[in-house]
């Protein structure tokens, strides 16, 4: 089989993926900041990472160690857990006098919600080797700050510790994922915020001085007392070092994390540990909603839970996210969601038809091999899902199950099961017909139609089919009889 090729943000080109250790591919995904329910733009990043790890696991056949951190301390979680915060919920219990305990109650609630959400979207939690929480890695974070400080690439200012970007750029290079305009670099300017844009590049914070009423940890550095808490970038650099070792294979995240978060991760790791975190940086593009950037003021801001409350099937959301190439902007619309539903159902119907078939142990029929190879070769080419799904639909159109021999059906089922290990979009058991309510009147019409067909009275059979359709149902003839299902809108 051809090798996996990925677009590497480091170098900005497609590259063949070569694992450091084929017996254990190590991958890190920047996880959620647990201060609210994740929105569907966040979900795109996690579903992209899931597709990548499934491709590594089920197409390339590598064992994978996938780590996704939980950011449970940063500006937003501190704000959300502060006394009197409107984001505090009764389910979190009473607030206590201890800010760290409040932070814990607040973030655990959203961490749990996050895990439920990704599981709802078909990410199997067993595939994730660890969900490290930043607050449980404070000591190694302090150790990393110390290393950078001792190399004189960091300095203390008013109890906070900052990374000296100018100094680092004279030793190595700051600006590996994005181009930095050092002409306009604001020397001596320091940035305390976790998020900022490229125009305001400056010395960034590694460790933030304690503020009244906020959680903090004791820390003495260079003879000074620097009690406080970690900066966001430092958290990821430390957890990936502790849990995966450096360098590891692949780091994923949304494109908005490229700068400053990932650029700063590279600088910190190289300055402190002497090695860059990873060899392959893979970023997914933004998600737009109804053509616009998602924002609360535009009224196009959705969490997964908002969509589920509208009765939307989470697997249709998974489909729409996976069907677009991860490096193209995805315009999420309710119309597109309906189309996604129809497309996904078309494949589900094949699984339904094959529900009673035992999958073949080997795939030997050339047409079936070709289906599998075409889909996988598209995935191996930088996860080209539009092409992969296109190949699947072409096959579906050209090869109705009804026309297949038993051997073909068994191999078809085997191939579809293999594809579904990667896409994880369909129910291989078939969807229970009992779940669909079919009115008695429609059943009788279908019976009459079947009888007319048996007598080769096709005019009557067609007229009856028409009446059934007008009532919102579809008849599908199968070798063993017929099948009724509601017509999707
Ligand atoms: Zn991160």
Boltz pocket constraint, residues with backbone or C-beta under 6 A from the ligand:
constraints:
  - pocket:
      binder: B
      contacts: [[A, 29], [A, 30], [A, 31], [A, 232], [A, 236], [A, 261]]
      max_distance: 6.0
